Amino acid sequence: MNNTFSIDQVSQAVSGAQPAIERICAEVWELAETSLCEVESAKVHMRELAAAGFAIISTGTSGVPTAFVAEWKWGEGGATIGFLLEYDALPGLGNAAVPRQQPRADGKTSGH
């Protein structure tokens, strides 16, 4: 099995994922959950990964309630890719989704 992809194939895959990426970003921005409290944000990520064909193989991973492991397989001997999602908001960074300092309309004071 050939596991080599062209630049065009990778570009098409990224373009195809763009709506999901933008949806995740918008939802997680609105939730702005702080460290170890990102319960709904984790659900957003798991929902999108499952919809894309990933299997959620672990939740509450390593005793962290909001940690999870998702796995996607394509054939035998394919690549293994991992990434660490860092999506916890920080206290005091609540900002409207604008390119200037502006408080959020919903009053949340945590943000990304």
Secondary structure, 3 states (H helix, E strand, C coil): CCCCCCHHHHHHHHHHHHHHHHHHHHHHHHHCCECCCCHHHHHHHHHHHHHCCCEEEEECHHHCCCCEEEECCCCCCCCCCCCCCCCCEEECCCCCCCCCCCCCCCCCCEEC
